[in-house]
């Protein structure tokens, strides 16, 4: 396995783990989407490992769908710093 391939694997793993730390759903989705994209690239670099590519590709599409179709927060909710 090439060193650059390993880097994609570690980046994907780190983004996935970090995506569960925030409390804001939008940030969780964005970080998870980035992690999924890294996992898809990792699956390709490993020699087209379809289970990695398909599972993370589908989760990435779901995350993107939710990010693109989320409702805009009401003005009073935007200032919520919790």
C-alpha positions as YAML, in Angstrom:
chain: A
units: angstrom
residues:
- id: 1
  name: UNK
  ca: [0.00, 0.00, 0.00]
- id: 2
  name: UNK
  ca: [1.27, 3.44, -0.98]
- id: 3
  name: UNK
  ca: [1.92, 6.06, 1.72]
- id: 4
  name: UNK
  ca: [-0.49, 8.53, 0.07]
- id: 5
  name: UNK
  ca: [-3.19, 5.86, 0.16]
- id: 6
  name: UNK
  ca: [-2.68, 5.46, 3.89]
- id: 7
  name: UNK
  ca: [-2.95, 9.22, 4.36]
- id: 8
  name: UNK
  ca: [-6.41, 9.18, 2.73]
- id: 9
  name: UNK
  ca: [-7.43, 6.36, 5.04]
- id: 10
  name: UNK
  ca: [-6.27, 8.22, 8.13]
- id: 11
  name: UNK
  ca: [-7.91, 11.48, 6.97]
- id: 12
  name: UNK
  ca: [-11.17, 9.65, 6.34]
- id: 13
  name: UNK
  ca: [-11.05, 7.99, 9.75]
- id: 14
  name: UNK
  ca: [-10.24, 11.27, 11.51]
- id: 15
  name: UNK
  ca: [-13.05, 13.17, 9.77]
- id: 16
  name: UNK
  ca: [-15.54, 10.45, 10.59]
- id: 17
  name: UNK
  ca: [-14.59, 10.44, 14.27]
- id: 18
  name: UNK
  ca: [-14.49, 14.25, 14.51]
- id: 19
  name: UNK
  ca: [-17.91, 14.48, 12.84]
- id: 20
  name: UNK
  ca: [-19.52, 13.05, 15.98]
- id: 21
  name: UNK
  ca: [-18.09, 15.68, 18.34]
- id: 22
  name: UNK
  ca: [-20.13, 18.82, 17.41]
- id: 23
  name: UNK
  ca: [-23.67, 19.33, 18.65]
- id: 24
  name: UNK
  ca: [-24.88, 21.27, 15.61]
- id: 25
  name: UNK
  ca: [-26.41, 18.91, 13.06]
- id: 26
  name: UNK
  ca: [-25.25, 20.95, 10.04]
- id: 27
  name: UNK
  ca: [-21.61, 20.78, 11.14]
- id: 28
  name: UNK
  ca: [-21.94, 17.06, 11.83]
- id: 29
  name: UNK
  ca: [-23.29, 16.53, 8.31]
- id: 30
  name: UNK
  ca: [-20.54, 18.63, 6.67]
- id: 31
  name: UNK
  ca: [-17.72, 16.86, 8.52]
- id: 32
  name: UNK
  ca: [-19.26, 13.45, 7.86]
- id: 33
  name: UNK
  ca: [-19.67, 14.29, 4.16]
- id: 34
  name: UNK
  ca: [-15.98, 15.21, 3.95]
- id: 35
  name: UNK
  ca: [-15.05, 11.97, 5.72]
- id: 36
  name: UNK
  ca: [-17.19, 9.94, 3.32]
- id: 37
  name: UNK
  ca: [-15.55, 11.59, 0.32]
- id: 38
  name: UNK
  ca: [-12.12, 10.71, 1.72]
- id: 39
  name: UNK
  ca: [-13.29, 7.11, 2.24]
- id: 40
  name: UNK
  ca: [-14.49, 6.91, -1.39]
- id: 41
  name: UNK
  ca: [-11.08, 8.11, -2.60]
- id: 42
  name: UNK
  ca: [-9.42, 5.65, -0.20]
- id: 43
  name: UNK
  ca: [-11.51, 2.80, -1.62]
- id: 44
  name: UNK
  ca: [-10.45, 3.74, -5.15]
- id: 45
  name: UNK
  ca: [-6.79, 4.00, -4.16]
- id: 46
  name: UNK
  ca: [-6.95, 0.56, -2.53]
- id: 47
  name: UNK
  ca: [-7.87, -0.91, -5.91]
- id: 48
  name: UNK
  ca: [-11.59, -0.29, -6.29]
- id: 49
  name: UNK
  ca: [-12.81, -1.79, -3.01]
- id: 50
  name: UNK
  ca: [-16.51, -1.58, -3.78]
- id: 51
  name: UNK
  ca: [-17.91, -2.05, -0.25]
- id: 52
  name: UNK
  ca: [-15.96, 1.01, 0.93]
- id: 53
  name: UNK
  ca: [-16.82, 3.06, -2.15]
- id: 54
  name: UNK
  ca: [-20.53, 2.21, -2.31]
- id: 55
  name: UNK
  ca: [-21.32, 2.50, 1.40]
- id: 56
  name: UNK
  ca: [-19.54, 5.82, 1.84]
- id: 57
  name: UNK
  ca: [-20.75, 7.13, -1.50]
- id: 58
  name: UNK
  ca: [-24.36, 6.49, -0.47]
- id: 59
  name: UNK
  ca: [-23.88, 8.13, 2.93]
- id: 60
  name: UNK
  ca: [-22.25, 11.12, 1.18]
- id: 61
  name: UNK
  ca: [-25.27, 11.47, -1.14]
- id: 62
  name: UNK
  ca: [-27.64, 11.30, 1.85]
- id: 63
  name: UNK
  ca: [-25.64, 13.92, 3.76]
- id: 64
  name: UNK
  ca: [-25.49, 16.21, 0.70]
- id: 65
  name: UNK
  ca: [-29.24, 15.80, 0.18]
- id: 66
  name: UNK
  ca: [-29.98, 16.84, 3.76]
- id: 67
  name: UNK
  ca: [-27.56, 19.75, 3.60]
- id: 68
  name: UNK
  ca: [-29.07, 21.06, 0.37]
- id: 69
  name: UNK
  ca: [-32.67, 20.64, 1.52]
- id: 70
  name: UNK
  ca: [-32.49, 21.85, 5.10]
- id: 71
  name: UNK
  ca: [-34.84, 24.58, 6.21]
- id: 72
  name: UNK
  ca: [-33.45, 28.02, 6.92]
- id: 73
  name: UNK
  ca: [-33.48, 28.73, 10.66]
- id: 74
  name: UNK
  ca: [-35.86, 31.37, 11.96]
- id: 75
  name: UNK
  ca: [-34.19, 34.70, 12.83]
- id: 76
  name: UNK
  ca: [-34.36, 34.00, 16.57]
- id: 77
  name: UNK
  ca: [-32.81, 30.53, 16.11]
- id: 78
  name: UNK
  ca: [-29.78, 31.92, 14.23]
- id: 79
  name: UNK
  ca: [-28.56, 33.67, 17.35]
- id: 80
  name: UNK
  ca: [-28.72, 30.49, 19.44]
- id: 81
  name: UNK
  ca: [-25.12, 29.90, 20.52]
- id: 82
  name: UNK
  ca: [-25.73, 26.67, 22.43]
...
